[in-house]
């Protein structure tokens, strides 16, 4: 399923989608969609897994889910990641993308 350019897979009470992370940004924010992935800017640096932890925390905060509901499926060491969030629908992701578009 494609939502405003973002490719989202929904199955069994969770959704997964691509995320492009920009560490060491001036603030935590969703910066739109780029190449079918959600672009997220984070204050945290990329070293010592801090950006991954900040990404999980930030997405959980935006979607009103615990940090533990957000899981990085692929790309832990790169900027392009595949993220799965439990207890979320594709419509909630669409609302997030529309809000920040």
Secondary structure as UniProt FT lines:
FT   STRAND          2..3
FT   TURN            4..5
FT   STRAND          6..11
FT   TURN            12..13
FT   STRAND          14..22
FT   STRAND          29..34
FT   TURN            35..36
FT   STRAND          37..41
FT   HELIX           47..49
FT   HELIX           50..62
FT   TURN            63..64
FT   HELIX           67..69
FT   STRAND          70..74
FT   TURN            76..77
FT   STRAND          80..86
FT   HELIX           90..100
//
